Amino acid sequence: MSPVLELDGITKRFGALTANDQVSLTLGQGEILALLGENGAGKTTLMNILFGHYAADAGTVRVFGQELPSGRPRAAIDAGVGMVHQHFTLAGNLTVLDNIMLGSESLLRTTSSRKSARKKLLQIAERFGLPVSPDAKVSRLSVGERQRVEILKALYRDARILILDEPTAVLARPEAQRLFETLKEMTKEGLSLIFISHKLHEVMAASDRVSVLRGGRLVAERKTADTSAEELAELMVGRKVERPVRKDHKIGAPVLVAKSVRVEAEGEVKLDDLSFTVAAGEILGIVGVSGNGQASLGALLSGLAIPTAGTLTLEGQDVRRLGPRGVIRAGVGRIPEDRHSEGVVGELAVWENAVLERLRTPAFSTRGFVRQAASKAYAAGLIDQFDIRGAAPDTRTRLLAGGNMQKLILGRCLSISPKLLLANQPTRGLDEGAIAAVHSALLAARGAGAAIVLISEELEEAVALSDRIQAMVKGRLSHPIPASAADPQRLGLMMAGVWTEGEHAT
Amino acid sequence: MRLERRAHVPLYLVIVAPVVAVTVALILAAGLIAAAGVNPLTAYAEMVQGAFGSRLSMTETLTRATPLILTGLAAAIAFRARLWNIGGEGQFFMGALVTAWVGHSLGLPPVPGIAVLLVIGMAAGAVLLAGPAYLRLRFGVDEVVTTLLLNFIVILFVGLMVEGPLRDPMAFGWPSSVPVDSDFRLPDLIARTRLHIGFLIAIAAAGGVWLILARTVFGTETRAVGLSPSAASFAGISLPKNLMAVALFSGGMAGLAGSMEVLGVTAVVTTTMSPGFGYAGIVVAMLAALHPAGVVAAAVFVATVFVGADAMSRATGVPSFIADVIVALCLLTMLVALLFTTYRVQR
């Protein structure tokens, strides 16, 4: 295989931080290279340099033997490099065809060649096995379809090297599998691919070769056939990481009881006929494909959504209309799905975020004034107890790495010994070390007698942590099964909505 | 070239940014002054002389700064919570109108009378902003449009009142309201100047606003709402209640500015009593990066431009409209400067 892409000795510093240190990579014609590394290992920086978004401090990028001028995205596109970002860059109010043509035509031309563009798009779609309807509005497409549009956008610009940044982060597992099949097909058409990931199983399943980045350095290169998930995990983290294991223990009385709950928002039924029970010291796992009502369930238990029918009681008390503040006061700890937009205010200090939920309690304010000393001491305690690294009480919260931000949110929830803990996608986007820390914190809370609702799209996580599991499909819940009975096939059927209504009981 | 978010904004940048912005604005305005046939350096020297050259001019500058501090605070408070209150001008006039109206025939001793008049001036400004805030909360009406347009409605209403029911028959045909009872005039801070104790009240208000924003539950919640409404709401902060409280607070400050201008300077309300205090307050707030201490400094600067430009105009013949140009340029250059404090240019 002749290399189509060579990165040689790439170094990039941001102030004191060296994001990439002498990284060299090659990509062969028709190859799928996985770039594996934890968050902050420098994967995205490296790809941004390749794509000209950043200028490297040292090193060269060659595409098809030609050296690229640094810091010019246009040059990379012209040389045949396309990038599919983790967060899509599509305009929802435009059609697929419009999105694909966007930016590929000169602003100064007065006529738009929609006809030939449509023809070219359909040809590409056909050739690479990526079916689309050019006139569909992007806002009406599913996440998987949008990603397809992103890929087509790159191919439309004649990309022969495609870089995908965490392509499965937003996809459900079947969609992810389909994506990888498509990618394999695409290499047969002469494309070469790099995909960035921190998920071992998909690296093992989909790549020909793996390059592992850690702390900005390239620490290993392996042929996928010659390595194992265990070896890669160790290379990626730099040490052996073991996730904690759930031990059986006695489960207490029911804490949260939901009966036939219905939630409507924006004129749509979001949750319907929802019944479940969580007991003290129990973790109830809610699994399901993304977008089946998990966000609404999270909102319901956070106090942000009010049910239109049914009952919801916490230790016998009606908690339907308490609102977020009332729910917190009733003893519910909440880990939101999106820690950046809901969990913390990034521009506030760590201590302010630590107390924000309970600012109006006597512990943190008197007569309307914030008790700063007490609040900071409390935050310092959380930092210490939950091993929140890189943080002092006065640190801007947005400077924390994802795992540490999550530990701050966890710490804030757990420090009040909640009766009920809502953990909505608690490990999304975290690296292995942080996942292990979050898991042990959840299990410790379970040991301390909290009732925990774990909403997760990671099946391994749900099975490893939960005592019982229910699947969520189109806003409804399956009957619960014990985790011991949860094999992948059964869970797969449950998540596809196959369960008998007779079993539908709590 | 691209912009990268700074991990940390150093304090020196926060201070340097407005200085650079003002310098650039003055350089740009120098072009216009030169076009009017005057050496810009001479013009600016006249300006500084006019604003600070004598005891009288200094007190005059501080007198001008007084309402600007308050309208600047009004904008800063609202912008912190992302309530885009462009209606400082209208709230200023509302406070002034109500104060002159009630103050003409209020049967109270001086000190409680002044207190009552200041409070109702604040209330008038607050109520005027409560309307747009309610419309935004209830129907999602853009408050930029409603507050801006209310300015014209209020000023026309003031015109109606001073031509009609509130007209002063002793004003020789000038459209002016009846004067407030002389008992309620704010005492002078320095004898035989126009500087009144309202200046101290404005400084105290800036201190109070700082204390409230930095140290109280309400202030912390307001900052959280302004920075991330979704996270604030998740943490149990009621966005509508907070927004309404911010609106009342902000409108109150602008209303207080109008009220004090009547009690301290003009004694009457006229449609020409403000050279754009409400709008200039927006510039003041931006130059101050929404910080209350910065508001005081920025207000003094803008007052310098206003007062100095009049003197410069008399001495050199450059139209005094140059003051409005300079203030407007400052807003534009400050917006660019703010971009560079938040982001770093990366090649």
Interface residues (C-beta under 8 A of the other chain):
Chain A: G15 H53 Y54 A55 G71 S302 G303 L304 G323 P324 R325 G326 V327 I328 R334 P336 S341 E342 G343 V344 V345 G346 E347 L348 E352 L356 E357 L359 R360 S365 G368 F369 V370 Q372 R396 L399
Chain B: R2 A7 H8 R215 T216 V217 F218 T220 E221 R223 A224 L227 S228 S230 A231 A232 S233 F234 A235 G236 I237 S238 Q346 R347
